[in-house]
Amino acid sequence: MSRTSTNPKRETLNLRVDPALKADFMAASEEEKKPVAEVLRELMRGYITRAKQRKFVAEARRQSRIIAASKDDADVLRWIERETDTEGWK
């Protein structure tokens, strides 16, 4: 009978770090009684969240500049119509 795992498949990430950085990181995770892998996953999730936020803010700024540079409300409405048509929102 084959053995199945309740954990989803995992990937391995190998990286090189400065020995002092590694030692400090290991000590800090040990102080918090957290496995190093879990701390790294938390850091990765936080980085992804911040990257998505930066992308969202950049897009909001881009759209705000377009709207601010528009001649009138009709121009803004035409721009919105073009954007929603190309994005497949309809």
N, CA, C and O of each residue as an XYZ file, in Angstrom:
360
protein
N       0.850     -1.181      0.000
C       0.000      0.000      0.000
C       0.891      1.239      0.000
O       1.840      1.339      0.779
N       0.570      2.178     -0.885
C       1.399      3.379     -0.958
C       1.052      4.339      0.170
O      -0.085      4.415      0.635
N       2.054      5.046      0.578
C       1.901      5.989      1.678
C       1.621      7.376      1.110
O       2.340      7.834      0.223
N       0.598      8.042      1.602
C       0.272      9.388      1.134
C       0.553     10.389      2.239
O       0.444     10.084      3.427
N       0.915     11.579      1.823
C       1.240     12.633      2.782
C       0.097     13.631      2.851
O      -0.576     13.884      1.852
N      -0.120     14.193      4.021
C      -1.135     15.235      4.161
C      -0.579     16.587      3.751
O      -1.333     17.545      3.577
N       0.750     16.669      3.594
C       1.377     17.926      3.182
C       1.447     18.007      1.663
O       1.763     17.019      1.002
N       1.152     19.183      1.106
C       1.316     19.325     -0.344
C       2.803     19.232     -0.696
O       3.675     19.423      0.153
N       3.060     18.939     -1.945
C       4.457     18.865     -2.374
C       5.142     20.196     -2.113
O       4.533     21.256     -2.257
N       6.385     20.137     -1.734
C       7.171     21.324     -1.406
C       8.332     21.437     -2.370
O       8.821     20.436     -2.895
N       8.764     22.646     -2.595
C       9.943     22.927     -3.400
C      11.087     23.265     -2.462
O      10.866     23.687     -1.326
N      12.300     23.080     -2.934
C      13.483     23.426     -2.161
C      14.108     24.669     -2.768
O      14.174     24.812     -3.989
N      14.560     25.558     -1.914
C      15.211     26.791     -2.341
C      16.608     26.818     -1.740
O      16.765     26.832     -0.519
N      17.607     26.825     -2.587
C      18.992     26.901     -2.122
C      19.510     28.305     -2.379
O      19.301     28.855     -3.460
N      20.180     28.889     -1.403
C      20.743     30.215     -1.590
C      22.026     30.362     -0.788
O      22.256     29.659      0.195
N      22.832     31.274     -1.228
C      24.091     31.561     -0.536
C      23.930     32.848      0.260
O      23.420     33.850     -0.243
N      24.370     32.802      1.503
C      24.312     33.983      2.359
C      25.630     34.117      3.112
O      26.383     33.157      3.278
N      25.871     35.310      3.549
C      27.047     35.580      4.368
C      26.948     34.755      5.653
O      25.877     34.701      6.257
N      28.021     34.120      6.079
C      27.971     33.288      7.291
C      27.493     34.050      8.530
O      26.772     33.491      9.357
N      27.882     35.300      8.663
C      27.449     36.076      9.837
C      25.944     36.342      9.775
O      25.258     36.285     10.796
N      25.439     36.629      8.587
C      24.008     36.853      8.424
C      23.236     35.572      8.767
O      22.212     35.612      9.448
N      23.745     34.449      8.284
C      23.101     33.169      8.569
C      23.086     32.890     10.079
O      22.060     32.488     10.628
N      24.208     33.102     10.732
C      24.292     32.851     12.170
C      23.324     33.744     12.938
O      22.626     33.272     13.835
N      23.277     35.010     12.599
C      22.355     35.940     13.268
C      20.902     35.552     13.016
O      20.068     35.612     13.920
N      20.607     35.155     11.784
C      19.253     34.754     11.423
C      18.835     33.498     12.189
O      17.729     33.424     12.725
N      19.732     32.516     12.231
C      19.452     31.272     12.950
C      19.226     31.556     14.435
O      18.319     30.995     15.048
N      20.056     32.431     15.008
C      19.921     32.772     16.427
C      18.596     33.476     16.692
O      17.923     33.189     17.682
N      18.223     34.395     15.810
C      16.973     35.129     15.994
C      15.769     34.198     15.894
O      14.833     34.306     16.686
N      15.788     33.292     14.931
C      14.655     32.370     14.803
C      14.607     31.402     15.997
O      13.532     31.019     16.458
N      15.772     31.025     16.475
C      15.828     30.141     17.642
C      15.280     30.848     18.883
O      14.557     30.248     19.679
N      15.628     32.120     19.041
C      15.115     32.905     20.187
C      13.598     32.953     20.182
O      12.962     32.900     21.235
N      13.024     33.053     18.999
C      11.559     33.112     18.881
C      10.928     31.726     18.848
O       9.708     31.589     18.753
N      11.772     30.699     18.926
C      11.308     29.317     18.892
C      10.484     29.035     17.634
O       9.442     28.382     17.678
N      10.992     29.553     16.513
C      10.339     29.328     15.223
C      11.312     28.613     14.303
O      12.497     28.945     14.276
N      10.833     27.647     13.559
C      11.714     27.001     12.589
C      12.166     28.012     11.527
O      11.397     28.868     11.090
N      13.413     27.888     11.135
C      13.979     28.797     10.134
C      13.132     28.798      8.870
O      12.878     29.855      8.292
N      12.692     27.617      8.437
C      11.894     27.531      7.212
C      10.601     28.329      7.331
O      10.187     28.980      6.372
N       9.962     28.286      8.491
C       8.722     29.037      8.674
C       8.985     30.539      8.639
O       8.207     31.292      8.052
N      10.065     30.975      9.257
C      10.418     32.402      9.236
C      10.663     32.846      7.788
O      10.217     33.918      7.378
N      11.369     32.020      7.025
C      11.625     32.356      5.625
C      10.325     32.421      4.824
O      10.151     33.315      3.996
N       9.412     31.478      5.065
C       8.120     31.524      4.366
C       7.361     32.799      4.720
O       6.753     33.422      3.849
N       7.393     33.195      6.011
C       6.734     34.443      6.427
C       7.356     35.638      5.717
O       6.643     36.521      5.239
N       8.679     35.667      5.648
C       9.366     36.758      4.954
C       8.993     36.804      3.475
O       8.772     37.876      2.912
N       8.926     35.630      2.854
C       8.563     35.567      1.442
C       7.134     36.047      1.219
O       6.867     36.799      0.282
N       6.220     35.615      2.078
C       4.823     36.060      1.946
C       4.719     37.581      2.118
O       3.991     38.245      1.380
N       5.444     38.121      3.086
C       5.443     39.569      3.293
C       6.002     40.309      2.098
O       5.471     41.348      1.705
N       7.068     39.785      1.516
C       7.676     40.415      0.337
C       6.693     40.405     -0.830
O       6.555     41.405     -1.534
N       6.012     39.284     -1.036
C       5.035     39.188     -2.124
C       3.898     40.181     -1.903
O       3.468     40.851     -2.842
N       3.412     40.278     -0.675
C       2.337     41.227     -0.360
C       2.773     42.658     -0.649
O       2.025     43.429     -1.252
N       3.990     43.015     -0.218
C       4.489     44.377     -0.468
C       4.694     44.630     -1.956
O       4.436     45.736     -2.431
N       5.150     43.630     -2.694
C       5.335     43.786     -4.143
C       3.992     44.031     -4.832
O       3.894     44.875     -5.723
N       2.961     43.294     -4.421
C       1.624     43.502     -4.987
C       1.102     44.894     -4.648
O       0.472     45.546     -5.482
N       1.367     45.351     -3.415
C       0.923     46.684     -3.021
C       1.633     47.760     -3.849
O       1.010     48.730     -4.283
N       2.948     47.579     -4.063
C       3.691     48.549     -4.885
C       3.141     48.595     -6.305
O       3.010     49.670     -6.891
N       2.821     47.436     -6.852
C       2.266     47.365     -8.203
C       0.904     48.058     -8.253
O       0.612     48.798     -9.192
N       0.073     47.811     -7.236
C      -1.248     48.441     -7.171
C      -1.132     49.958     -7.083
O      -1.829     50.684     -7.791
N      -0.247     50.429     -6.211
C      -0.055     51.880     -6.042
C       0.455     52.513     -7.331
O       0.005     53.595     -7.710
N       1.385     51.850     -8.005
C       1.913     52.384     -9.261
C       0.811     52.489    -10.303
O       0.735     53.479    -11.031
N      -0.034     51.486    -10.380
C      -1.143     51.525    -11.345
C      -2.153     52.601    -10.973
O      -2.668     53.289    -11.854
N      -2.445     52.760     -9.691
C      -3.371     53.810     -9.250
C      -2.818     55.191     -9.593
O      -3.563     56.069    -10.027
N      -1.515     55.383     -9.400
C      -0.897     56.665     -9.765
C      -0.977     56.906    -11.259
O      -1.281     58.012    -11.705
N      -0.697     55.846    -12.041
C      -0.760     55.982    -13.493
C      -2.157     56.412    -13.928
O      -2.307     57.316    -14.749
N      -3.171     55.765    -13.376
C      -4.543     56.100    -13.729
C      -4.919     57.505    -13.249
O      -5.625     58.232    -13.948
N      -4.455     57.878    -12.078
C      -4.746     59.226    -11.557
C      -4.149     60.300    -12.449
O      -4.776     61.329    -12.701
N      -2.925     60.055    -12.931
C      -2.285     61.026    -13.831
C      -3.064     61.170    -15.133
O      -3.227     62.276    -15.647
N      -3.542     60.048    -15.661
C      -4.328     60.099    -16.893
C      -5.592     60.902    -16.673
O      -5.946     61.751    -17.491
N      -6.271     60.639    -15.572
C      -7.514     61.355    -15.275
C      -7.243     62.834    -15.039
O      -7.995     63.686    -15.513
N      -6.175     63.146    -14.312
C      -5.845     64.548    -14.030
C      -5.507     65.305    -15.313
O      -5.771     66.503    -15.413
N      -4.928     64.617    -16.289
C      -4.543     65.273    -17.539
C      -5.693     65.349    -18.541
O      -5.548     65.956    -19.602
N      -6.822     64.745    -18.219
C      -7.959     64.738    -19.137
C      -8.573     66.119    -19.260
O      -8.547     66.921    -18.327
N      -9.128     66.373    -20.436
C      -9.733     67.686    -20.704
C     -11.046     67.891    -19.960
O     -11.324     68.979    -19.455
N     -11.852     66.831    -19.898
C     -13.164     66.951    -19.255
C     -13.668     65.571    -18.852
O     -13.000     64.561    -19.072
N     -14.851     65.550    -18.262
C     -15.425     64.291    -17.790
C     -15.666     63.309    -18.932
O     -15.491     62.102    -18.765
N     -16.060     63.818    -20.073
C     -16.321     62.943    -21.223
C     -15.031     62.231    -21.640
O     -15.052     61.054    -22.000
N     -13.921     62.949    -21.588
C     -12.624     62.358    -21.915
C     -12.294     61.231    -20.941
O     -11.800     60.178    -21.343
N     -12.567     61.457    -19.667
C     -12.329     60.444    -18.639
C     -13.219     59.225    -18.896
O     -12.751     58.088    -18.827
N     -14.490     59.457    -19.190
C     -15.409     58.350    -19.445
C     -14.993     57.543    -20.675
O     -15.127     56.319    -20.685
N     -14.487     58.221    -21.719
C     -13.991     57.505    -22.902
C     -12.784     56.649    -22.530
O     -12.664     55.509    -22.980
N     -11.898     57.194    -21.714
C     -10.717     56.436    -21.282
C     -11.136     55.193    -20.489
O     -10.604     54.103    -20.701
N     -12.090     55.373    -19.579
C     -12.575     54.243    -18.785
C     -13.180     53.190    -19.705
O     -12.943     51.995    -19.527
N     -13.947     53.624    -20.669
C     -14.566     52.694    -21.619
C     -13.496     51.911    -22.386
O     -13.617     50.698    -22.556
N     -12.462     52.596    -22.843
C     -11.371     51.917    -23.562
C     -10.660     50.920    -22.650
O     -10.371     49.796    -23.060
N     -10.380     51.330    -21.424
C      -9.682     50.446    -20.485
C     -10.495     49.199    -20.170
O      -9.950     48.095    -20.145
N     -11.766     49.359    -19.933
C     -12.597     48.199    -19.585
C     -12.825     47.300    -20.782
O     -12.979     46.090    -20.616
N     -12.850     47.858    -21.989
C     -12.993     47.022    -23.195
C     -11.766     46.154    -23.392
O     -11.896     44.971    -23.706
N     -10.554     46.723    -23.212
C      -9.324     45.973    -23.462
C      -9.032     44.993    -22.339
O      -8.333     44.004    -22.561
N      -9.540     45.232    -21.154
C      -9.282     44.351    -20.016
C     -10.274     43.183    -19.985
O     -10.131     42.270    -19.171
N     -11.264     43.210    -20.855
C     -12.241     42.141    -20.858
C     -13.191     42.199    -19.682
O     -13.638     41.159    -19.199
N     -13.508     43.382    -19.215
C     -14.358     43.552    -18.037
C     -15.837     43.435    -18.370
O     -16.665     43.268    -17.475
N     -16.167     43.520    -19.627
C     -17.595     43.501    -19.993
C     -18.083     42.110    -20.194
O     -19.256     41.907    -20.505
